[in-house]
Amino acid sequence: MPLLNTCLEKSRPCASNRHTAFWLTVILSSVIISPACNAQESVENNNPTSVQDTLLDVLIIDYPCDVHICEGSRVQTLIEYYGADWCEPCETLELMLDSISGKDIALIHHHPSVNDQSYLNHSKARFADLYRLIFIPSIVVDGDGLLTGAGQGAELNQSMASSNVTFSGIDNLSVSNGILNWNTSSIYDLQIWKLESVKHQFDNRMLNNTATDMMIVDNQVRVLNISQWISNSTSRLVFILQSDETPYLRSLSSSSTGDKELSESEETLSDLFLHDGNYDAAVVTFVVMLLCLLPALISFRRLQKQVDHESE
């Protein structure tokens, strides 16, 4: 009784071994190419939601506010920077971001990494769940555009100049003696991000506009006492009105992804292709592996013909 997966005739290759190389090639190519194909199909099957359908409005109030009634000021651009104190490429971007100022720009410095002392779970949720990012550093512009890595981050000024987003949705918003008053015709809740200056964990410098807390105001609640929530160290409040739709980020750079660090080691390969959008590595790997197998396939085929000839 022959054993399983063995051949009766020693002088003739068995059918299972004869096709081993062929099926190995097929399986290898399927494993490598499948994630990229699935990601591409996912992008093609989903109709991207425009920024005007997701990020509706953004207002800011700077602190300390010297007037009795602090009116919310609408911005032209929302920049969400995702970094970490342990990330070396982040320092270059953070120094560049410190030079960006203006009443028409809202900059939020997020720390989604659990390894940071200034880690914020709300930033983590926005990073991983809302935008589905996996790389640090990353910059999201107006909830629509993405710059990944220090190399692409250097193109931020150019990306801001080409933005033509117009925010609207909050009819009026003010804070007086810690009492928030706001109004909107939309059906969505209001997010309030509290920003402060936080000391870098390793370097002797401050991280401005760092998100230290976030609260959600129900759409039906138009007056709310937030005096206990605002602290003396609060430098700015950012009010965001955003829909429940999942945003689809588009790359704002034509260059390849620069230096980057994986923020979560448990991300799968398919997630990497889906979110990064770069399939060059998969294609190159497949071609290299195929070229490595090609000599063995040729030799096996020649040996198979020789054995068949001798058996005749």
VEXGU-840183 format. One record per residue (C-alpha): residue in three letters; z, x, y; residue number from 1. Coordinates in nm, 4 decimals, padded with zeros to 6 digits. Last residue first. Example, Ala and Ser with C-alpha at 12.3 -4.5 7.8 and 13.67 -1.06 7.14 Angstrom:
REM residues 2
+-----+----------+----------+----------+-----+
!   r !       zz !       xx !       yy !   k !
+-----+----------+----------+----------+-----+
! Ser !  00.7140 !  01.3670 ! -00.1060 !   2 !
! Ala !  00.7800 !  01.2300 ! -00.4500 !   1 !
+-----+----------+----------+----------+-----+
This chain:
REM residues 312
+-----+----------+----------+----------+-----+
!   r !       zz !       xx !       yy !   k !
+-----+----------+----------+----------+-----+
! Glu ! -02.3704 !  00.9296 !  00.4922 ! 312 !
! Ser ! -02.0095 !  01.0416 !  00.5284 ! 311 !
! Glu ! -02.1234 !  01.3642 !  00.6953 ! 310 !
! His ! -02.3152 !  01.1759 !  00.9635 ! 309 !
! Asp ! -02.0250 !  00.9445 !  01.0378 ! 308 !
! Val ! -01.7920 !  01.2443 !  01.0684 ! 307 !
! Gln ! -02.0315 !  01.4150 !  01.3089 ! 306 !
! Lys ! -02.0791 !  01.0994 !  01.5166 ! 305 !
! Gln ! -01.6994 !  01.0559 !  01.5488 ! 304 !
! Leu ! -01.6558 !  01.4199 !  01.6436 ! 303 !
! Arg ! -01.9133 !  01.3804 !  01.9199 ! 302 !
! Arg ! -01.7415 !  01.0650 !  02.0480 ! 301 !
! Phe ! -01.4010 !  01.2312 !  02.0443 ! 300 !
! Ser ! -01.5349 !  01.5289 !  02.2378 ! 299 !
! Ile ! -01.6889 !  01.3020 !  02.5026 ! 298 !
! Leu ! -01.3740 !  01.0913 !  02.5341 ! 297 !
! Ala ! -01.1567 !  01.4027 !  02.5591 ! 296 !
! Pro ! -01.3797 !  01.5463 !  02.8305 ! 295 !
! Leu ! -01.3599 !  01.2142 !  03.0275 ! 294 !
! Leu ! -00.9832 !  01.1716 !  03.0113 ! 293 !
! Cys ! -00.9089 !  01.4095 !  03.2987 ! 292 !
! Leu ! -01.1927 !  01.2598 !  03.5036 ! 291 !
! Leu ! -01.0470 !  00.9136 !  03.4501 ! 290 !
! Met ! -00.7024 !  01.0293 !  03.5547 ! 289 !
! Val ! -00.8414 !  01.1796 !  03.8739 ! 288 !
! Val ! -01.0474 !  00.8692 !  03.9544 ! 287 !
! Phe ! -00.7496 !  00.6369 !  03.8979 ! 286 !
! Thr ! -00.5195 !  00.8482 !  04.1121 ! 285 !
! Val ! -00.7732 !  00.8587 !  04.3950 ! 284 !
! Val ! -00.8161 !  00.4805 !  04.3851 ! 283 !
! Ala ! -00.4426 !  00.4141 !  04.3789 ! 282 !
! Ala ! -00.3710 !  00.6573 !  04.6633 ! 281 !
! Asp ! -00.6480 !  00.5125 !  04.8788 ! 280 !
! Tyr ! -00.5121 !  00.1571 !  04.8517 ! 279 !
! Asn ! -00.3343 !  00.1435 !  05.1884 ! 278 !
! Gly ! -00.2191 ! -00.2078 !  05.2831 ! 277 !
! Asp !  00.1419 ! -00.0990 !  05.3396 ! 276 !
! His !  00.2932 ! -00.4368 !  05.2671 ! 275 !
! Leu !  00.1030 ! -00.5425 !  04.9588 ! 274 !
! Phe !  00.0448 ! -00.1944 !  04.8238 ! 273 !
! Leu !  00.4143 ! -00.1068 !  04.8390 ! 272 !
! Asp !  00.5141 ! -00.4475 !  04.7088 ! 271 !
! Ser !  00.2911 ! -00.3905 !  04.4050 ! 270 !
! Leu !  00.4593 ! -00.0571 !  04.3457 ! 269 !
! Thr !  00.7991 ! -00.2241 !  04.3344 ! 268 !
! Glu !  01.0726 ! -00.1932 !  04.5951 ! 267 !
! Glu !  01.4044 ! -00.0835 !  04.4411 ! 266 !
! Ser !  01.4265 !  00.2307 !  04.6524 ! 265 !
! Glu !  01.4663 !  00.0368 !  04.9763 ! 264 !
! Ser !  01.4076 !  00.1919 !  05.3182 ! 263 !
! Leu !  01.1250 !  00.4141 !  05.2089 ! 262 !
! Glu !  01.0782 !  00.6860 !  05.4671 ! 261 !
! Lys !  00.7786 !  00.7423 !  05.6834 ! 260 !
! Asp !  00.5739 !  01.0199 !  05.8329 ! 259 !
! Gly !  00.2441 !  00.8751 !  05.9508 ! 258 !
! Thr !  00.0451 !  00.5851 !  05.8170 ! 257 !
! Ser ! -00.3260 !  00.6422 !  05.8628 ! 256 !
! Ser ! -00.4887 !  00.5933 !  06.1996 ! 255 !
! Ser ! -00.6536 !  00.2724 !  06.3164 ! 254 !
! Ser ! -00.3322 !  00.1466 !  06.4685 ! 253 !
! Leu ! -00.2130 ! -00.1999 !  06.5646 ! 252 !
! Ser ! -00.1826 ! -00.3093 !  06.2026 ! 251 !
! Arg ! -00.1543 ! -00.6827 !  06.1594 ! 250 !
! Leu !  00.1690 ! -00.8574 !  06.0664 ! 249 !
! Tyr !  00.1598 ! -01.1931 !  05.8929 ! 248 !
! Pro !  00.4374 ! -01.4158 !  06.0232 ! 247 !
! Thr !  00.6129 ! -01.6615 !  05.7910 ! 246 !
! Glu !  00.6456 ! -01.9963 !  05.9669 ! 245 !
! Asp !  00.9968 ! -02.1135 !  06.0588 ! 244 !
! Ser !  00.9179 ! -02.1044 !  06.4303 ! 243 !
! Gln !  01.0675 ! -01.8642 !  06.6805 ! 242 !
! Leu !  01.2567 ! -01.9041 !  07.0062 ! 241 !
! Ile !  01.4199 ! -01.5738 !  07.0898 ! 240 !
! Phe !  01.6929 ! -01.5147 !  07.3480 ! 239 !
! Val !  01.7774 ! -01.1491 !  07.4128 ! 238 !
! Leu !  02.1181 ! -01.0776 !  07.5618 ! 237 !
! Arg !  02.1693 ! -00.7454 !  07.7363 ! 236 !
! Ser !  02.4280 ! -00.4739 !  07.7979 ! 235 !
! Thr !  02.7248 ! -00.6118 !  07.6053 ! 234 !
! Ser !  03.0095 ! -00.3593 !  07.6160 ! 233 !
! Asn !  03.2502 ! -00.6028 !  07.7801 ! 232 !
! Ser !  03.1935 ! -00.8489 !  07.4970 ! 231 !
! Ile !  02.9999 ! -01.1762 !  07.4752 ! 230 !
! Trp !  03.1081 ! -01.3819 !  07.1732 ! 229 !
! Gln !  03.4206 ! -01.5237 !  07.3288 ! 228 !
! Ser !  03.2228 ! -01.6432 !  07.6338 ! 227 !
! Ile !  02.9588 ! -01.8117 !  07.4157 ! 226 !
! Asn !  03.0472 ! -02.1721 !  07.5086 ! 225 !
! Leu !  02.7502 ! -02.3880 !  07.4150 ! 224 !
! Val !  02.5355 ! -02.6502 !  07.5882 ! 223 !
! Arg !  02.1980 ! -02.7571 !  07.4447 ! 222 !
! Val !  02.3064 ! -02.8128 !  07.0847 ! 221 !
! Gln !  02.0368 ! -03.0164 !  06.9075 ! 220 !
! Asn !  01.8216 ! -02.7098 !  06.8442 ! 219 !
! Asp !  02.1132 ! -02.5343 !  06.6774 ! 218 !
! Val !  02.2129 ! -02.2069 !  06.8377 ! 217 !
! Ile !  02.1811 ! -01.9078 !  06.6075 ! 216 !
! Met !  02.3910 ! -01.5960 !  06.6589 ! 215 !
! Met !  02.3126 ! -01.2279 !  06.6425 ! 214 !
! Asp !  02.5233 ! -00.9123 !  06.6559 ! 213 !
! Thr !  02.5132 ! -00.5399 !  06.7317 ! 212 !
! Ala !  02.1439 ! -00.4991 !  06.8101 ! 211 !
! Thr !  02.0976 ! -00.1605 !  06.9764 ! 210 !
! Asn !  01.9498 ! -00.1696 !  07.3259 ! 209 !
! Asn !  02.0296 !  00.1967 !  07.3879 ! 208 !
! Leu !  02.1062 !  00.4486 !  07.1182 ! 207 !
! Met !  02.3340 !  00.7112 !  07.2714 ! 206 !
! Arg !  02.3195 !  01.0841 !  07.2120 ! 205 !
! Asn !  02.5222 !  01.3620 !  07.0504 ! 204 !
! Asp !  02.3483 !  01.3464 !  06.7176 ! 203 !
! Phe !  02.4949 !  01.2470 !  06.3797 ! 202 !
! Gln !  02.6025 !  00.8813 !  06.3965 ! 201 !
! His !  02.4206 !  00.8052 !  06.7197 ! 200 !
! Lys !  02.6484 !  00.6366 !  06.9706 ! 199 !
! Val !  02.5763 !  00.2705 !  07.0390 ! 198 !
! Ser !  02.4598 !  00.1109 !  07.3638 ! 197 !
! Glu !  02.4791 ! -00.2668 !  07.3266 ! 196 !
! Leu !  02.2499 ! -00.5598 !  07.2526 ! 195 !
! Lys !  02.3483 ! -00.9129 !  07.1533 ! 194 !
! Trp !  02.0640 ! -01.1113 !  06.9992 ! 193 !
! Ile !  02.0577 ! -01.4864 !  07.0600 ! 192 !
! Gln !  01.8366 ! -01.6964 !  06.8356 ! 191 !
! Leu !  01.7497 ! -02.0530 !  06.9397 ! 190 !
! Asp !  01.6686 ! -02.3200 !  06.6843 ! 189 !
! Tyr !  01.3278 ! -02.4822 !  06.6507 ! 188 !
! Ile !  01.2089 ! -02.8364 !  06.7219 ! 187 !
! Ser !  01.0288 ! -02.7561 !  07.0464 ! 186 !
! Ser !  01.0677 ! -02.9406 !  07.3770 ! 185 !
! Thr !  01.3258 ! -02.6903 !  07.4954 ! 184 !
! Asn !  01.6441 ! -02.6814 !  07.7000 ! 183 !
! Trp !  01.9190 ! -02.4330 !  07.7644 ! 182 !
! Asn !  02.2704 ! -02.4112 !  07.9006 ! 181 !
! Leu !  02.5019 ! -02.1370 !  07.7789 ! 180 !
! Ile !  02.8579 ! -02.1338 !  07.9109 ! 179 !
! Gly !  03.0137 ! -01.7873 !  07.9501 ! 178 !
! Asn !  03.1001 ! -01.8416 !  08.3146 ! 177 !
! Ser !  02.7403 ! -01.9492 !  08.3783 ! 176 !
! Val !  02.4608 ! -01.8646 !  08.1364 ! 175 !
! Ser !  02.1085 ! -01.9921 !  08.1967 ! 174 !
! Leu !  01.8017 ! -02.1169 !  08.0149 ! 173 !
! Asn !  01.5130 ! -02.3409 !  08.1194 ! 172 !
! Asp !  01.2044 ! -02.4898 !  07.9558 ! 171 !
! Ile !  01.2052 ! -02.2615 !  07.6542 ! 170 !
! Gly !  00.8693 ! -02.2940 !  07.4802 ! 169 !
! Ser !  00.6465 ! -02.0330 !  07.6409 ! 168 !
! Phe !  00.5295 ! -01.6779 !  07.5786 ! 167 !
! Thr !  00.1843 ! -01.5500 !  07.6709 ! 166 !
! Val !  00.0425 ! -01.2801 !  07.4427 ! 165 !
! Asn ! -00.2423 ! -01.0634 !  07.5727 ! 164 !
! Ser ! -00.1508 ! -00.7269 !  07.4208 ! 163 !
! Ser ! -00.3923 ! -00.4380 !  07.4913 ! 162 !
! Ala ! -00.1505 ! -00.2512 !  07.7183 ! 161 !
! Met !  00.1317 ! -00.2922 !  07.4681 ! 160 !
! Ser ! -00.0772 ! -00.1329 !  07.1926 ! 159 !
! Gln ! -00.1634 !  00.1651 !  07.4121 ! 158 !
! Asn !  00.2008 !  00.2160 !  07.5009 ! 157 !
! Leu !  00.2987 !  00.1941 !  07.1340 ! 156 !
! Glu !  00.0478 !  00.4523 !  07.0099 ! 155 !
! Ala !  00.3217 !  00.7117 !  06.9478 ! 154 !
! Gly !  00.4610 !  00.4746 !  06.6882 ! 153 !
! Gln !  00.1530 !  00.5383 !  06.4748 ! 152 !
! Gly !  00.2497 !  00.9017 !  06.4246 ! 151 !
! Ala !  00.6226 !  00.8346 !  06.3953 ! 150 !
! Gly !  00.5714 !  00.5933 !  06.1082 ! 149 !
! Thr !  00.4511 !  00.2352 !  06.0933 ! 148 !
! Leu !  00.3125 !  00.0374 !  06.3880 ! 147 !
! Leu !  00.2890 ! -00.3368 !  06.3302 ! 146 !
! Gly !  00.1549 ! -00.6241 !  06.5392 ! 145 !
! Asp !  00.2553 ! -00.9920 !  06.5287 ! 144 !
! Gly !  00.6199 ! -01.0520 !  06.6149 ! 143 !
! Asp !  00.5405 ! -00.9484 !  06.9723 ! 142 !
! Val !  00.5215 ! -00.5823 !  06.8701 ! 141 !
! Val !  00.6882 ! -00.4746 !  06.5451 ! 140 !
! Ile !  00.7785 ! -00.1061 !  06.5249 ! 139 !
! Ser !  00.8572 !  00.0718 !  06.1995 ! 138 !
! Pro !  01.0591 !  00.3838 !  06.1217 ! 137 !
! Ile !  01.1441 !  00.3244 !  05.8414 ! 136 !
! Phe !  00.9233 !  00.1649 !  05.5778 ! 135 !
! Ile !  00.9738 ! -00.1390 !  05.3534 ! 134 !
! Leu !  00.8837 ! -00.4327 !  05.5775 ! 133 !
! Arg !  00.8796 ! -00.7944 !  05.4673 ! 132 !
! Tyr !  00.8588 ! -00.9268 !  05.8268 ! 131 !
! Leu !  01.1000 ! -01.2155 !  05.7774 ! 130 !
! Asp !  01.2885 ! -01.1142 !  05.4638 ! 129 !
! Ala !  01.3101 ! -00.7350 !  05.4763 ! 128 !
! Phe !  01.3329 ! -00.6415 !  05.8439 ! 127 !
! Arg !  01.4622 ! -00.9726 !  05.9813 ! 126 !
! Ala !  01.7244 ! -00.9918 !  05.7074 ! 125 !
! Lys !  01.8276 ! -00.6293 !  05.7620 ! 124 !
! Ser !  01.8555 ! -00.6875 !  06.1352 ! 123 !
! His !  02.0865 ! -00.9810 !  06.0672 ! 122 !
! Asn !  02.2907 ! -00.7628 !  05.8305 ! 121 !
! Leu !  02.3557 ! -00.5094 !  06.1052 ! 120 !
! Tyr !  02.4094 ! -00.1425 !  06.0252 ! 119 !
! Ser !  02.5703 !  00.0558 !  06.3090 ! 118 !
! Gln !  02.7466 !  00.2929 !  06.0702 ! 117 !
! Asp !  02.4142 !  00.3442 !  05.8958 ! 116 !
! Asn !  02.3786 !  00.3634 !  05.5169 ! 115 !
! Val !  02.3162 ! -00.0127 !  05.4928 ! 114 !
! Ser !  01.9817 !  00.0408 !  05.6653 ! 113 !
! Pro !  01.8586 ! -00.2458 !  05.8836 ! 112 !
! His !  01.9462 ! -00.0794 !  06.2181 ! 111 !
! His !  01.7462 ! -00.2678 !  06.4814 ! 110 !
! His !  01.6776 ! -00.1461 !  06.8371 ! 109 !
! Ile !  01.5614 ! -00.4497 !  07.0320 ! 108 !
! Leu !  01.3378 ! -00.3954 !  07.3346 ! 107 !
! Ala !  01.2514 ! -00.6843 !  07.5665 ! 106 !
! Ile !  00.9870 ! -00.5901 !  07.8229 ! 105 !
! Asp !  00.9003 ! -00.7734 !  08.1493 ! 104 !
! Lys !  01.2147 ! -00.6584 !  08.3302 ! 103 !
! Gly !  01.1082 ! -00.3005 !  08.2836 ! 102 !
! Ser !  01.1856 !  00.0045 !  08.0765 ! 101 !
! Ile !  01.0245 !  00.2316 !  07.8236 ! 100 !
! Ser !  01.1524 !  00.5896 !  07.8530 !  99 !
! Asp !  01.4257 !  00.5263 !  07.5980 !  98 !
! Leu !  01.1534 !  00.4173 !  07.3548 !  97 !
! Met !  01.0058 !  00.7678 !  07.3600 !  96 !
! Leu !  01.3414 !  00.9241 !  07.2739 !  95 !
! Glu !  01.3795 !  00.6720 !  06.9925 !  94 !
! Leu !  01.0315 !  00.7469 !  06.8601 !  93 !
! Thr !  01.0928 !  01.1203 !  06.8344 !  92 !
! Glu !  01.4352 !  01.0670 !  06.6757 !  91 !
! Cys !  01.3004 !  00.8326 !  06.4091 !  90 !
! Pro !  01.1120 !  01.1062 !  06.2229 !  89 !
! Glu !  01.4512 !  01.2425 !  06.1008 !  88 !
! Cys !  01.5819 !  00.9165 !  05.9534 !  87 !
! Trp !  01.9562 !  00.9414 !  05.8825 !  86 !
! Asp !  02.0415 !  00.7490 !  06.2007 !  85 !
! Ala !  01.8104 !  00.4665 !  06.1010 !  84 !
! Gly !  01.5178 !  00.2866 !  06.2594 !  83 !
! Tyr !  01.3548 ! -00.0520 !  06.3049 !  82 !
! Tyr !  01.2154 ! -00.1094 !  06.6554 !  81 !
! Glu !  01.1434 ! -00.4612 !  06.7712 !  80 !
! Ile !  00.9372 ! -00.4694 !  07.0895 !  79 !
! Leu !  00.8940 ! -00.8048 !  07.2621 !  78 !
! Thr !  00.6393 ! -00.8109 !  07.5443 !  77 !
! Gln !  00.5760 ! -01.0292 !  07.8494 !  76 !
! Val !  00.9348 ! -01.1211 !  07.9202 !  75 !
! Arg !  01.0877 ! -01.4473 !  08.0459 !  74 !
! Ser !  01.4019 ! -01.4086 !  08.2568 !  73 !
! Gly !  01.7063 ! -01.6180 !  08.1731 !  72 !
! Glu !  01.9109 ! -01.7229 !  08.4758 !  71 !
! Cys !  02.2620 ! -01.5929 !  08.5236 !  70 !
! Ile !  02.4587 ! -01.8448 !  08.7306 !  69 !
! His !  02.7482 ! -01.7020 !  08.9296 !  68 !
! Val !  02.5647 ! -01.3829 !  09.0182 !  67 !
! Asp !  02.6533 ! -01.0236 !  08.9341 !  66 !
! Cys !  02.5456 ! -01.0306 !  08.5695 !  65 !
! Pro !  02.6910 ! -00.7365 !  08.3793 !  64 !
! Tyr !  02.4842 ! -00.7654 !  08.1781 !  63 !
! Asp !  02.1103 ! -00.8353 !  08.1562 !  62 !
! Ile !  01.9738 ! -01.1758 !  08.0580 !  61 !
! Ile !  01.6553 ! -01.1901 !  07.8517 !  60 !
! Leu !  01.3951 ! -01.4479 !  07.7488 !  59 !
! Val !  01.1495 ! -01.4586 !  07.4566 !  58 !
! Asp !  00.9295 ! -01.7548 !  07.3612 !  57 !
! Leu !  00.7151 ! -01.8913 !  07.0814 !  56 !
! Leu !  00.7055 ! -01.6241 !  06.8125 !  55 !
! Thr !  00.5498 ! -01.8022 !  06.5141 !  54 !
! Asp !  00.2499 ! -02.0161 !  06.6137 !  53 !
! Gln !  00.1620 ! -01.8057 !  06.9208 !  52 !
! Val !  00.1785 ! -01.4964 !  06.7009 !  51 !
! Ser ! -00.1069 ! -01.6281 !  06.4881 !  50 !
! Thr ! -00.0498 ! -01.7372 !  06.1294 !  49 !
! Pro ! -00.2698 ! -01.5513 !  05.8867 !  48 !
! Asn ! -00.4633 ! -01.7773 !  05.6478 !  47 !
! Asn ! -00.3524 ! -01.6697 !  05.3053 !  46 !
! Asn ! -00.6036 ! -01.6349 !  05.0230 !  45 !
! Glu ! -00.7563 ! -01.3134 !  05.1565 !  44 !
! Val ! -00.4221 ! -01.1371 !  05.2027 !  43 !
! Ser ! -00.3024 ! -01.2374 !  04.8571 !  42 !
! Glu ! -00.6324 ! -01.1299 !  04.7032 !  41 !
! Gln ! -00.5955 ! -00.7868 !  04.8641 !  40 !
! Ala ! -00.2411 ! -00.7541 !  04.7334 !  39 !
! Asn ! -00.3433 ! -00.8611 !  04.3848 !  38 !
! Cys ! -00.6326 ! -00.6174 !  04.3850 !  37 !
! Ala ! -00.4105 ! -00.3309 !  04.4984 !  36 !
! Pro ! -00.1464 ! -00.4090 !  04.2373 !  35 !
! Ser ! -00.4111 ! -00.4451 !  03.9624 !  34 !
! Ile ! -00.5922 ! -00.1151 !  04.0247 !  33 !
! Ile ! -00.3393 !  00.1208 !  03.8733 !  32 !
! Val ! -00.2236 ! -00.0848 !  03.5758 !  31 !
! Ser ! -00.5739 ! -00.2099 !  03.4996 !  30 !
! Ser ! -00.7234 !  00.1397 !  03.5148 !  29 !
! Leu ! -00.4639 !  00.2692 !  03.2724 !  28 !
! Ile ! -00.5130 ! -00.0225 !  03.0341 !  27 !
! Val ! -00.8914 !  00.0230 !  03.0266 !  26 !
! Thr ! -00.8669 !  00.3991 !  02.9822 !  25 !
! Leu ! -00.6170 !  00.3626 !  02.7000 !  24 !
! Trp ! -00.8431 !  00.0993 !  02.5438 !  23 !
! Phe ! -01.1315 !  00.3454 !  02.5277 !  22 !
! Ala ! -00.9201 !  00.6371 !  02.4094 !  21 !
! Thr ! -00.7711 !  00.4314 !  02.1272 !  20 !
! His ! -01.1025 !  00.2841 !  02.0163 !  19 !
! Arg ! -01.1691 !  00.5099 !  01.7226 !  18 !
! Asn ! -00.7971 !  00.5326 !  01.6422 !  17 !
! Ser ! -00.7797 !  00.1587 !  01.5669 !  16 !
! Ala ! -01.1115 !  00.1596 !  01.3805 !  15 !
! Cys ! -01.0042 !  00.4345 !  01.1445 !  14 !
! Pro ! -01.1707 !  00.7731 !  01.1543 !  13 !
! Arg ! -01.3483 !  00.8560 !  00.8274 !  12 !
! Ser ! -01.2563 !  01.1514 !  00.6008 !  11 !
! Lys ! -00.9002 !  01.0346 !  00.5433 !  10 !
! Glu ! -01.0128 !  00.6985 !  00.4084 !   9 !
! Leu ! -00.7406 !  00.4333 !  00.3780 !   8 !
! Cys ! -00.6439 !  00.4408 !  00.7430 !   7 !
! Thr ! -00.2998 !  00.4045 !  00.9036 !   6 !
! Asn ! -00.1764 !  00.1503 !  01.1620 !   5 !
! Leu !  00.0792 ! -00.0040 !  00.9202 !   4 !
! Leu !  00.1318 !  00.1949 !  00.6073 !   3 !
! Pro ! -00.1105 !  00.1713 !  00.3216 !   2 !
! Met !  00.0000 !  00.0000 !  00.0000 !   1 !
+-----+----------+----------+----------+-----+
